[in-house]
Amino acid sequence: MMDIIINGKELTLTSSELKQCLIEYGAKAPFSVAINGQFVPQEQHANYTLNDGDCIDVLSPIQGG
């Protein structure tokens, strides 16, 4: 088990895989991900390993004008 912060909320994970974390969080496409302030391309989500204490930001596009 590991603890991370995702969009300002603490979450305890059973897996260190980013993709699994996003599923547990309930992220809905389309979205972008930054970990500890660094953008992680979508094609790397399946292979990215999280560390205890990582801070994840899930950002969805906003339409406006």
Contacts in CASP RR format, 6 or more apart in sequence:
PFRMAT RR
TARGET T0000
AUTHOR 0000-0000-0000
METHOD contacts of the structure
MODEL  1
MMDIIINGKELTLTSSELKQCLIEYGAKAPFSVAINGQFVPQEQHANYTL
NDGDCIDVLSPIQGG
1 12 0 8 1.000
1 13 0 8 1.000
1 14 0 8 1.000
2 12 0 8 1.000
2 13 0 8 1.000
2 16 0 8 1.000
2 50 0 8 1.000
2 51 0 8 1.000
2 52 0 8 1.000
2 53 0 8 1.000
3 10 0 8 1.000
3 11 0 8 1.000
3 12 0 8 1.000
3 13 0 8 1.000
3 52 0 8 1.000
3 53 0 8 1.000
4 10 0 8 1.000
4 11 0 8 1.000
4 13 0 8 1.000
4 21 0 8 1.000
4 50 0 8 1.000
4 52 0 8 1.000
4 53 0 8 1.000
4 54 0 8 1.000
4 55 0 8 1.000
4 56 0 8 1.000
5 11 0 8 1.000
5 53 0 8 1.000
5 54 0 8 1.000
5 55 0 8 1.000
5 56 0 8 1.000
6 21 0 8 1.000
6 25 0 8 1.000
6 55 0 8 1.000
6 56 0 8 1.000
6 57 0 8 1.000
6 58 0 8 1.000
7 25 0 8 1.000
7 56 0 8 1.000
7 57 0 8 1.000
7 58 0 8 1.000
8 55 0 8 1.000
11 21 0 8 1.000
11 24 0 8 1.000
11 25 0 8 1.000
13 20 0 8 1.000
13 21 0 8 1.000
13 24 0 8 1.000
13 50 0 8 1.000
14 20 0 8 1.000
14 24 0 8 1.000
15 21 0 8 1.000
15 24 0 8 1.000
16 49 0 8 1.000
16 50 0 8 1.000
16 51 0 8 1.000
17 46 0 8 1.000
17 48 0 8 1.000
17 49 0 8 1.000
17 50 0 8 1.000
18 33 0 8 1.000
18 35 0 8 1.000
18 40 0 8 1.000
18 44 0 8 1.000
18 45 0 8 1.000
18 46 0 8 1.000
18 48 0 8 1.000
18 49 0 8 1.000
18 50 0 8 1.000
18 56 0 8 1.000
19 45 0 8 1.000
19 46 0 8 1.000
19 48 0 8 1.000
21 50 0 8 1.000
21 56 0 8 1.000
22 33 0 8 1.000
22 45 0 8 1.000
22 58 0 8 1.000
25 58 0 8 1.000
27 58 0 8 1.000
28 60 0 8 1.000
30 60 0 8 1.000
30 61 0 8 1.000
31 58 0 8 1.000
31 59 0 8 1.000
31 60 0 8 1.000
31 61 0 8 1.000
32 39 0 8 1.000
32 42 0 8 1.000
32 58 0 8 1.000
32 59 0 8 1.000
33 39 0 8 1.000
33 40 0 8 1.000
33 42 0 8 1.000
33 45 0 8 1.000
33 56 0 8 1.000
33 57 0 8 1.000
33 58 0 8 1.000
33 59 0 8 1.000
34 40 0 8 1.000
34 56 0 8 1.000
34 57 0 8 1.000
34 59 0 8 1.000
35 48 0 8 1.000
35 50 0 8 1.000
35 54 0 8 1.000
35 55 0 8 1.000
35 56 0 8 1.000
35 57 0 8 1.000
36 54 0 8 1.000
36 55 0 8 1.000
37 55 0 8 1.000
37 57 0 8 1.000
40 48 0 8 1.000
50 56 0 8 1.000
END
